[in-house]
Amino acid sequence: MDTVKTGQFIANLRRERELTQEQLGEALGVSNKTISRWENGNYMPPVEMLQELSAFFHVIINELLSGERLDEHSYRQKAEQNLKESLSQSPFSLQERIDFYKKKWRKDHIFPIVAGLVLVAAAMAAGLIFDNFLRFAALPSGLAWSILLYNRMMAYVEKHAFDGSGSRP
């Protein structure tokens, strides 16, 4: 992705609508300096701003990233190229994203994790004291609880880490 070409495209779209940088900035909730930085190619608009620009100018995000209007044939080629470039420029590796969301899930679900451990420990202690089936049931129950929690965590990680945004929330 060529930030200068994208910036020139944004500037052209703005001029077509006969807007100043200040007017566009007000419409998008950013400063005119931010618009200027985008148009000069100093910075690429963040993903959420690409969505806003796309809706505002009635163009597709792929056209913004390519810095030009695209026909259907060009669209397919540019889409693949832009996706590869976006993935290669991601500030976080996939493993970093997975680790981040695992830690986040564990932090957000500390109560069920601790409650499960306490229940398993209590069942084992009761089984040892009263010498009954609880000590035999505690380990499989604890294993089942940990598998359930692990599966829920991984479903959460898959939902968030593989979204392709390349950044942390």
N, C-alpha and C positions, 0 to 999 in steps of 0.2 A: 504494500500500500504506500502510495506516494502522498505524504502529508501536504506537500505543496500543491499537487494536482487536486486533491480533495478540497483544500482551502480555496483554490481558484474556482472550483465548481460551486462551493457554498457562496462565494462572493457573487458569482454570476446569477445564481438562483435568487439571492437577495436583491440584486439590481433589477432582475426581471420583475420582481414584485414591487419595485420602486421603494425599497426600504433603506433606511440608514442602518449602520451597525448598532446604533443606540436603540432604534425601534425593534430590530430583530432581537437584541439582547433583552429588552423589556418583555417581548412576547415569549421568550424562552426562560426567563428568570435568571439571566446571567448578565454580566457587565458588557459594555461595548468593547472593553479591552480584551475580554475573553473571545468575543467574536473576531476581533482584529487578529488575535493570536492564531485562531483557527484558519482564518482567511490567508494569513501570511505563511501558513504551513509550519509555524513554530510548535504547535500542539495538535494532536488528533482529538476531536471531541470524544468524550467518554461514551460508553455504550448507551447509557440512558439518554444522552443528548443526541446520539445518532438516531435513536427512536423518535425523539421529539422533532428533530430536523426533518426526518423522513415524513412524518405526519404533517408537519407545517408546510413543507414545500411539495407534498404529494409526489414524492419520488421514493424508490425503494432503497433500502440501506445499502444494497450491493452497488447501486449507482453512486451513492455518497462515498463509499470506500474506494470505488474505481475512479472517481473524479470525472465521470462522464455519463451521459445517457446511454443506455444499452438496448440493443435489439435482442430478440430472443436467443439467437446464436451466441452473441457476445456475453449475454447474461450467464449462460451455463459455464463458459470458460472463466469468466471473471469470478463467479461464485466459488468455484473450486480453488482458484488462485488466492482469493481473499481469505477463504477459510484456512488454507494452509499457512498463509502469512500470519493470520491472527493467532493460530495455535502455536506457531513458532515464536511469537513475540509475547506469549502469555507470561506474566511476571511470576507465576507459581507453577511448579511442575504438578503433574497429576498426583504423584505420591504426597506432595506437600498438601494438596487440597484434601486428599483422603485422610491424612493424619489430622488436619485441622478439623474436619467435620466429625471424626471419631472423638476427638477431645471435646468438641462442643456438645455432642450427643451425651457423652458420659457426664459432663458437667450439668447438663440440663436434666438428666435422669439419675442423679445420685441417690435420691430417696428410694426408688424401686431396687436399685442395685444393693444398697446397704440393707434394706428390708429383707430381701431374699437371702442375703448372707446370714443375717440374724436369725431368720426362721430356720434355715438349715442347721445352724449351730445349736439352736434351741431344741430342735427335733433330735439331733444326735445326742445332746446332753440328756434329754428326757429318756431316750432309748437306753443310754448307759445306766442311768439311775434306776429306771424301772425294768430294765432288761426285757424290752418288748420289741415289736416289729418296727418301731420308729427309727431305730438306728439303721435298719436295713432300707427303709423307705426314704430316709433323709438324703442319702447320696444320689440316688436316681432322681429324686425331686429337685435337688440342687442342680444337678446336671441339666435336667429339662428346663429349669428356670434360666440357667445361664445360656443355653442354646436359644431359648426364646428371646432373651434380651439381645444376644449377639445378632440374631436375624433381624430384629427390629432396628438395631443400630446400623447394620449394613444396608437395609432398605433406605434409611435416612441418608446415609452416605451416598448411595447411588443416586438418589433423587437430587442431591445438592452438589456433589463433587463433579458429576459428569454433565453438568448443564452447559459447559462450554464457555462460560463467561470469562474465565481466566482470572477472576479476582475474588477476594474474600468478601463476604457480605458486610 
